[in-house]
Amino acid sequence: MSERRPTDALIAPPPPTLDGTGSERSDEGVDRQRRRLLAVAGAGAVLTTLSACGGGGDNKETVPVSPAPSPAPTPAPSPAPTPSPSPSPSPSPSPSPSPSPAPTPSPTPSPAPSPTPAPPPVGKRGIAYDLADAADFSALNGPVGWWYNWALDPSPVVRATPSIAGRMEHVPMLWNFNFDTAQVIAALKARPSVKHLLVLNEPNLSSESNMTPQEAAANWPRYEAVAAATGVKIVGPAITWGTLPGYRDPVVWLDAFYAAYRAANGGRDPQIDALAYHWYDYGLSEKLDDLAKYGKPFWVTEMANTHDIKDGAQIDTVAKQQAQMTQMVEICEKRADVIRYAWFTGRWPSDTHFASLLAGSGTLTEVGKTYLSLPKA
């Protein structure tokens, strides 16, 4: 369990499972409590978890050659005239036919300039990690099309040299409501390619954005103001099974949020262009089905399997994590209502579940190689 409260909307929070000094956090009591909650949520699936948060021929064309024209016949000479008292005038010689003028060749049209090729589509597959190393970007680029770092902007290294990201797209996030609206609008307008904005990270976890549905509903128009001014789509809240008393079930939290927002806004629904969801256990598809009642597409913005109860289903080898990754990616790729998904994460500080995609700089783990190799829908 990690606490990622950014002090500034433009600065990424500390990496998950680390404190501000880089030391690993424990919070074992909260972890045990959350695992019990997820076990209850499973209802038929093994659903307990360690919180980690917070896809022939060469076809040459033959050009026909026209036959050469026959030469015009030479007229026979006229016979000499027979003398007579009154000489007859010599007949006029037959005129030679005038040659037909050669046709003027049509000018060869100049080829139209080739249009600038459109960039390849980003695709669904991404990573939840504060990328800043050019070598890491190079290792992930291609199959992994986007990333986010729980902050409005990428790291200073990426801002200084955007080319190191290659074709990977950074998706900004407003982690809670601790931001200046004018500053955020200006920052997004400076990046006109940004089309989506992630918002409100895990409000029903007391160690994350920690917000009641009523508080979130009262502040939600601030996100809507940013969207209205910039045209971005709102993706969030990022919901999961949590620890907030009374709202541990994400459906209970969302129901109360919708009710509070409608009551304060004349019955109008909040602007939510897609729901974000986090999951760290078995049963991802069933959990998404539970949220289908809201009629929104999904971004699964954190996922891995960190099941650690010693019940035979624990994830404690590379092979087990690869098998779970394969299933989770297949679910996200095949479901039409999943727009994007992101594996968590690049590097775990104590990776007992073998979920890290990266080892050393620019080096993929075996799980990372699997993530890049899995087929897309």
KEFI-419585 format. One line per field, with one value per residue (C-alpha): chain; residue in three letters; x, y, z. Coordinates in pm, 1 decimal. Example, Ala and Ser with C-alpha at 12.3 -4.5 7.8 and 13.67 -1.06 7.14 Angstrom:
// KEFI-419585
kette	c(A,A)
rest	c(ALA,SER)
u	c(1230.0,1367.0)
v	c(-450.0,-106.0)
w	c(780.0,714.0)
END
This chain:
// KEFI-419585
kette	c(A,A,A,A,A,A,A,A,A,A,A,A,A,A,A,A,A,A,A,A,A,A,A,A,A,A,A,A,A,A,A,A,A,A,A,A,A,A,A,A,A,A,A,A,A,A,A,A,A,A,A,A,A,A,A,A,A,A,A,A,A,A,A,A,A,A,A,A,A,A,A,A,A,A,A,A,A,A,A,A,A,A,A,A,A,A,A,A,A,A,A,A,A,A,A,A,A,A,A,A,A,A,A,A,A,A,A,A,A,A,A,A,A,A,A,A,A,A,A,A,A,A,A,A,A,A,A,A,A,A,A,A,A,A,A,A,A,A,A,A,A,A,A,A,A,A,A,A,A,A,A,A,A,A,A,A,A,A,A,A,A,A,A,A,A,A,A,A,A,A,A,A,A,A,A,A,A,A,A,A,A,A,A,A,A,A,A,A,A,A,A,A,A,A,A,A,A,A,A,A,A,A,A,A,A,A,A,A,A,A,A,A,A,A,A,A,A,A,A,A,A,A,A,A,A,A,A,A,A,A,A,A,A,A,A,A,A,A,A,A,A,A,A,A,A,A,A,A,A,A,A,A,A,A,A,A,A,A,A,A,A,A,A,A,A,A,A,A,A,A,A,A,A,A,A,A,A,A,A,A,A,A,A,A,A,A,A,A,A,A,A,A,A,A,A,A,A,A,A,A,A,A,A,A,A,A,A,A,A,A,A,A,A,A,A,A,A,A,A,A,A,A,A,A,A,A,A,A,A,A,A,A,A,A,A,A,A,A,A,A,A,A,A,A,A,A,A,A,A,A,A,A,A,A,A,A,A,A,A,A,A,A,A,A,A,A,A,A,A,A,A,A,A,A,A,A,A)
rest	c(MET,SER,GLU,ARG,ARG,PRO,THR,ASP,ALA,LEU,ILE,ALA,PRO,PRO,PRO,PRO,THR,LEU,ASP,GLY,THR,GLY,SER,GLU,ARG,SER,ASP,GLU,GLY,VAL,ASP,ARG,GLN,ARG,ARG,ARG,LEU,LEU,ALA,VAL,ALA,GLY,ALA,GLY,ALA,VAL,LEU,THR,THR,LEU,SER,ALA,CYS,GLY,GLY,GLY,GLY,ASP,ASN,LYS,GLU,THR,VAL,PRO,VAL,SER,PRO,ALA,PRO,SER,PRO,ALA,PRO,THR,PRO,ALA,PRO,SER,PRO,ALA,PRO,THR,PRO,SER,PRO,SER,PRO,SER,PRO,SER,PRO,SER,PRO,SER,PRO,SER,PRO,SER,PRO,SER,PRO,ALA,PRO,THR,PRO,SER,PRO,THR,PRO,SER,PRO,ALA,PRO,SER,PRO,THR,PRO,ALA,PRO,PRO,PRO,VAL,GLY,LYS,ARG,GLY,ILE,ALA,TYR,ASP,LEU,ALA,ASP,ALA,ALA,ASP,PHE,SER,ALA,LEU,ASN,GLY,PRO,VAL,GLY,TRP,TRP,TYR,ASN,TRP,ALA,LEU,ASP,PRO,SER,PRO,VAL,VAL,ARG,ALA,THR,PRO,SER,ILE,ALA,GLY,ARG,MET,GLU,HIS,VAL,PRO,MET,LEU,TRP,ASN,PHE,ASN,PHE,ASP,THR,ALA,GLN,VAL,ILE,ALA,ALA,LEU,LYS,ALA,ARG,PRO,SER,VAL,LYS,HIS,LEU,LEU,VAL,LEU,ASN,GLU,PRO,ASN,LEU,SER,SER,GLU,SER,ASN,MET,THR,PRO,GLN,GLU,ALA,ALA,ALA,ASN,TRP,PRO,ARG,TYR,GLU,ALA,VAL,ALA,ALA,ALA,THR,GLY,VAL,LYS,ILE,VAL,GLY,PRO,ALA,ILE,THR,TRP,GLY,THR,LEU,PRO,GLY,TYR,ARG,ASP,PRO,VAL,VAL,TRP,LEU,ASP,ALA,PHE,TYR,ALA,ALA,TYR,ARG,ALA,ALA,ASN,GLY,GLY,ARG,ASP,PRO,GLN,ILE,ASP,ALA,LEU,ALA,TYR,HIS,TRP,TYR,ASP,TYR,GLY,LEU,SER,GLU,LYS,LEU,ASP,ASP,LEU,ALA,LYS,TYR,GLY,LYS,PRO,PHE,TRP,VAL,THR,GLU,MET,ALA,ASN,THR,HIS,ASP,ILE,LYS,ASP,GLY,ALA,GLN,ILE,ASP,THR,VAL,ALA,LYS,GLN,GLN,ALA,GLN,MET,THR,GLN,MET,VAL,GLU,ILE,CYS,GLU,LYS,ARG,ALA,ASP,VAL,ILE,ARG,TYR,ALA,TRP,PHE,THR,GLY,ARG,TRP,PRO,SER,ASP,THR,HIS,PHE,ALA,SER,LEU,LEU,ALA,GLY,SER,GLY,THR,LEU,THR,GLU,VAL,GLY,LYS,THR,TYR,LEU,SER,LEU,PRO,LYS,ALA)
u	c(0.0,148.2,61.7,95.4,-24.0,138.2,209.5,174.3,-49.3,247.3,473.7,443.7,380.3,643.4,659.6,410.2,522.3,789.7,788.9,940.6,1292.0,1274.9,1229.7,973.6,651.7,484.6,127.2,70.1,-244.9,-417.6,-299.0,-447.0,-773.8,-794.2,-718.9,-1010.9,-1236.7,-1134.3,-1193.9,-1552.8,-1580.7,-1474.5,-1794.9,-1682.8,-1337.4,-1021.5,-1013.6,-762.3,-485.2,-194.3,-269.1,-8.8,-163.6,-265.1,-195.0,600.0,634.9,776.2,463.6,660.2,426.8,513.5,448.9,335.5,543.0,351.9,471.2,670.5,453.0,502.4,692.8,486.2,515.8,736.0,521.7,625.0,782.3,555.3,626.6,791.0,530.7,474.2,571.4,283.2,217.2,58.2,243.9,30.2,125.1,305.6,78.8,155.7,343.4,144.9,230.9,402.1,171.3,255.9,369.5,131.9,272.7,392.3,153.8,274.1,342.8,134.2,343.9,407.2,218.2,424.0,356.1,139.1,333.6,298.8,87.8,259.7,182.4,-43.4,121.3,40.8,-251.5,-156.5,-349.0,-477.5,-157.7,23.9,223.5,163.9,510.9,704.1,921.7,1223.5,1502.2,1553.7,1664.4,1344.5,1135.7,1329.7,1271.3,895.7,819.3,598.5,379.4,340.7,181.3,121.4,211.2,112.5,286.4,-2.6,82.3,-21.8,314.8,585.1,915.3,1148.4,1379.2,1100.5,984.4,1338.3,1384.3,1041.5,1192.6,1313.9,952.4,943.7,589.0,465.2,193.2,190.1,-159.3,-187.1,-362.6,-518.6,-470.0,-719.5,-858.7,-539.4,-477.1,-515.4,-770.2,-615.2,-271.0,-402.5,-591.9,-279.7,-66.7,-309.6,-347.8,30.7,-1.9,-278.5,-214.9,-351.7,-701.6,-764.3,-729.4,-713.9,-872.3,-918.9,-698.6,-870.5,-1098.0,-1226.5,-881.4,-790.0,-421.2,-487.9,-705.0,-936.4,-1259.0,-1621.5,-1865.5,-2022.9,-1689.6,-1603.2,-1943.6,-1910.7,-1571.7,-1637.5,-1742.7,-1379.5,-1279.7,-1566.1,-1443.2,-1100.5,-1258.9,-1480.5,-1183.4,-948.9,-1163.6,-1006.9,-1210.7,-1248.8,-1132.8,-1213.0,-1254.6,-999.9,-1197.5,-1113.9,-1198.9,-1091.3,-1067.5,-1287.1,-1547.1,-1888.1,-1754.7,-1520.7,-1723.4,-1658.7,-2021.0,-2143.4,-1906.6,-2010.8,-2382.4,-2350.6,-2135.3,-2391.5,-2673.8,-2490.5,-2393.2,-2746.6,-2893.1,-2660.4,-2691.2,-3059.1,-3061.6,-2776.9,-2518.2,-2151.5,-1926.6,-1745.7,-1621.2,-1470.6,-1434.4,-1088.2,-1042.9,-758.5,-731.7,-464.4,-615.8,-819.3,-1159.2,-1091.5,-1368.0,-1628.4,-1524.9,-1569.2,-1909.0,-2013.4,-1942.8,-2117.4,-2437.8,-2295.2,-2282.3,-1924.3,-1622.8,-1323.7,-958.9,-794.2,-518.5,-349.2,-342.3,-129.6,-194.2,-43.5,-246.7,-34.3,-254.4,-92.5,-390.1,-231.5,-331.1,-60.7,153.6,508.1,687.4,759.0,558.5,249.0,265.0,313.1,6.2,-201.5,-70.5,-169.5,-523.7,-562.4,-425.9,-651.4,-953.8,-864.4,-781.7,-1100.4,-1349.7,-1489.2,-1569.3,-1203.0,-1044.3,-700.2,-514.1,-185.1,29.8,156.1,445.9,795.0,991.6,871.5,1122.2,1055.8,907.8,787.0,515.4,745.0,529.7,806.8,840.0,1190.1,1511.2,1817.4,1812.2,1647.6,1634.2,1307.7,1234.7,1091.6,747.9,824.2,911.9,582.3,389.3,537.5,484.9,119.6,-115.2,-343.5,-707.3)
v	c(0.0,330.9,688.7,907.2,1254.8,1501.3,1837.4,2002.8,1902.0,1924.4,1694.0,1317.1,1164.6,931.8,594.8,344.1,140.5,398.5,680.7,1019.4,893.8,589.1,344.1,70.4,112.1,-168.0,-76.1,-447.7,-396.3,-208.5,-465.9,-751.6,-563.2,-493.7,-856.0,-963.0,-713.9,-843.1,-1198.5,-1100.2,-919.6,-1230.7,-1431.3,-1742.2,-1634.5,-1615.9,-1241.3,-1139.4,-897.0,-690.3,-332.0,-193.2,130.8,339.4,-483.9,-1575.9,-1254.7,-920.2,-736.6,-520.9,-343.2,-376.2,-58.6,-145.5,3.4,144.5,13.4,259.9,429.2,313.5,571.8,770.9,627.8,824.2,929.7,784.6,1042.0,1177.7,1045.0,1279.3,1462.7,1345.9,1628.4,1775.4,2090.0,2226.7,2086.2,1976.9,2117.3,1879.1,1748.6,1879.6,1627.7,1464.4,1640.3,1441.6,1401.7,1635.5,1441.3,1453.6,1668.2,1471.6,1509.3,1735.7,1512.9,1589.3,1722.6,1468.3,1584.7,1650.0,1387.7,1507.9,1550.7,1253.3,1333.1,1322.3,978.0,979.0,858.2,499.2,453.0,442.0,122.4,-3.2,-116.7,111.1,124.0,294.3,419.6,745.7,687.0,915.1,697.5,711.0,346.5,239.9,419.3,245.3,-92.9,-39.2,160.2,-6.2,-258.2,-16.9,298.3,519.5,581.9,795.3,894.3,1012.7,1376.9,1643.5,1653.3,1395.5,1413.2,1712.1,1488.1,1411.6,1771.8,1883.0,1619.9,1500.0,1291.0,1027.3,914.0,807.8,729.8,671.8,911.8,1062.3,1088.8,1356.9,1308.6,1526.2,1299.8,1480.8,1835.7,1996.6,2203.7,2553.6,2543.6,2824.9,2665.9,2328.9,2479.0,2667.7,2353.4,2147.7,2418.0,2412.9,2044.1,2042.1,1675.3,1574.1,1429.7,1258.9,1355.3,1094.8,1212.8,1127.3,832.2,572.0,798.4,508.1,420.3,606.8,594.9,741.5,1040.7,947.0,1125.6,1058.5,1047.7,1371.4,1554.2,1430.4,1531.4,1882.5,1928.4,1744.1,2061.5,2171.9,1879.9,1967.3,2327.9,2203.8,1977.9,2257.5,2491.8,2240.4,1975.0,1684.4,1376.5,1299.0,948.1,867.4,837.6,554.8,320.1,-8.7,-208.2,16.8,90.2,398.2,312.4,264.5,282.9,-11.3,-151.6,65.5,27.4,164.0,460.2,533.4,503.8,757.2,982.9,987.5,1053.8,1344.3,1499.1,1475.9,1627.6,1927.6,1973.0,1954.6,1583.8,1606.8,1329.6,1417.5,1429.4,1096.3,996.9,672.3,503.8,404.1,81.8,-85.3,-457.1,-682.1,-1027.3,-1287.6,-1203.7,-885.3,-943.4,-999.7,-679.8,-482.4,-643.8,-510.5,-157.1,-193.7,-54.0,297.8,267.7,391.4,247.7,151.9,236.7,-27.0,204.6,-28.4,-405.7,-701.5,-1007.9,-981.5,-1257.9,-1363.6,-1577.3,-1920.4,-2105.1,-2258.3,-1963.0,-1725.9,-1554.5,-1641.7,-1731.6,-1563.6,-1828.0,-1766.8,-1391.0,-1446.4,-1671.2,-1410.1,-1130.5,-1328.9,-1369.6,-1007.9,-868.0,-1097.6,-975.0,-611.9,-665.8,-857.4,-647.3,-371.1,-163.4,-150.4,144.7,127.1,-61.4,-16.9,-273.5,-182.2,-121.4,-61.6,-158.0,-282.4,-221.2,-563.5,-767.1,-1081.1,-1124.0,-1075.1,-799.7,-559.0,-497.8,-348.3,-465.9,-250.3,56.2,-37.4,-405.8,-596.9,-865.2,-1195.1,-1062.4,-743.8,-946.7,-1129.5,-801.0,-675.0,-1003.5,-1070.1,-1039.0,-744.8,-786.1)
w	c(0.0,-90.6,-29.1,-335.8,-252.5,-490.2,-334.7,-675.8,-964.8,-1200.8,-1000.5,-996.5,-654.1,-508.9,-684.5,-547.1,-246.2,-162.7,85.2,15.8,92.5,-132.9,155.1,118.9,316.2,508.3,618.2,675.4,881.6,605.2,350.7,550.5,588.9,217.8,131.5,350.6,172.5,-166.5,-55.7,25.2,-308.9,-500.2,-452.2,-634.3,-748.2,-545.5,-486.8,-227.6,-295.4,-186.3,-285.7,-517.7,-629.2,-453.3,-2469.1,-6009.0,-6166.5,-6084.6,-6210.7,-6450.8,-6690.3,-7062.6,-7256.9,-7618.8,-7900.7,-8200.1,-8541.5,-8754.4,-9023.0,-9388.6,-9594.4,-9840.8,-10203.0,-10451.1,-10753.4,-11091.0,-11330.7,-11595.7,-11956.1,-12202.6,-12412.9,-12778.1,-13018.0,-13215.2,-13401.4,-13099.4,-12806.9,-12525.7,-12190.8,-11964.3,-11693.7,-11355.8,-11148.6,-10868.0,-10548.7,-10276.7,-9976.9,-9694.8,-9387.6,-9095.4,-8818.6,-8520.0,-8225.9,-7951.2,-7649.0,-7343.6,-7060.3,-6788.3,-6480.7,-6172.0,-5905.2,-5621.8,-5299.4,-5068.7,-4765.1,-4430.6,-4290.1,-3987.8,-3668.3,-3582.1,-3346.4,-2981.4,-2918.8,-2586.2,-2417.6,-2172.8,-1851.6,-1517.3,-1430.7,-1407.7,-1714.1,-1749.5,-1897.8,-2276.1,-2270.6,-2094.5,-2356.1,-2633.3,-2472.6,-2447.0,-2762.2,-3018.7,-2840.5,-2546.2,-2680.8,-2376.0,-2015.5,-1719.8,-1400.2,-1176.2,-1258.4,-1505.3,-1681.5,-1753.0,-1570.4,-1624.0,-1829.9,-2076.1,-2084.9,-2168.3,-2442.5,-2557.4,-2837.5,-2590.3,-2549.5,-2913.3,-3014.3,-2661.2,-2548.3,-2201.1,-2051.4,-1780.1,-1448.6,-1180.7,-880.4,-656.1,-637.4,-514.2,-828.1,-967.1,-1249.4,-1451.6,-1425.9,-1540.7,-1835.1,-1945.2,-1916.8,-2125.9,-2389.6,-2425.1,-2519.1,-2784.3,-2866.5,-2525.0,-2567.4,-2231.8,-1867.6,-1591.0,-1265.1,-896.6,-803.8,-582.9,-379.1,-169.4,-36.7,277.2,177.4,-168.6,-266.8,25.4,-62.4,13.9,-277.3,-153.3,-146.7,-493.6,-631.9,-489.6,-658.3,-984.5,-1175.3,-1150.1,-1372.9,-1605.4,-1629.0,-1736.9,-1998.2,-2130.3,-2168.4,-2332.9,-2501.8,-2312.0,-2221.9,-1851.8,-1756.0,-1396.1,-1111.0,-1087.4,-866.4,-695.5,-383.7,-101.7,267.9,310.9,576.6,423.0,67.0,29.1,-259.5,-568.3,-679.7,-346.3,-379.5,-739.1,-664.8,-383.9,-602.5,-884.6,-638.2,-473.3,-806.2,-948.9,-635.2,-662.1,-1040.1,-1124.5,-1198.6,-1451.5,-1463.0,-1415.6,-1718.3,-1716.7,-2059.3,-1931.2,-1594.2,-1472.0,-1278.4,-1084.2,-1015.4,-861.8,-845.2,-1029.6,-1176.6,-1374.8,-1625.9,-1354.5,-1177.4,-1500.2,-1551.1,-1210.5,-1333.4,-1669.4,-1513.7,-1550.5,-1928.7,-1959.5,-2139.5,-1925.1,-1889.0,-1668.6,-1551.9,-1302.8,-1322.1,-1220.5,-1006.7,-659.8,-494.0,-197.4,27.6,57.5,-81.9,-389.7,-607.7,-485.7,-748.1,-647.0,-970.5,-1302.1,-1485.0,-1272.0,-1330.5,-1703.6,-1709.8,-1526.9,-1746.4,-2054.0,-1924.5,-1815.3,-2140.5,-2341.1,-2146.0,-2210.0,-2576.1,-2654.0,-2459.6,-2678.2,-2368.5,-2261.0,-2440.6,-2280.7,-2008.9,-1823.9,-1646.9,-1301.0,-1308.0,-1446.8,-1138.1,-800.0,-519.2,-367.3,-647.6,-472.1,-736.2,-1037.7,-1186.5,-1294.0,-1667.8,-1641.7,-1481.3,-1549.2,-1769.7,-2097.5,-2004.8,-2005.2,-1747.4,-1868.2,-1770.1,-1963.2,-2273.6,-2238.8,-2212.6,-2537.1,-2719.1,-2636.3,-2935.5,-2986.1,-3078.6)
END
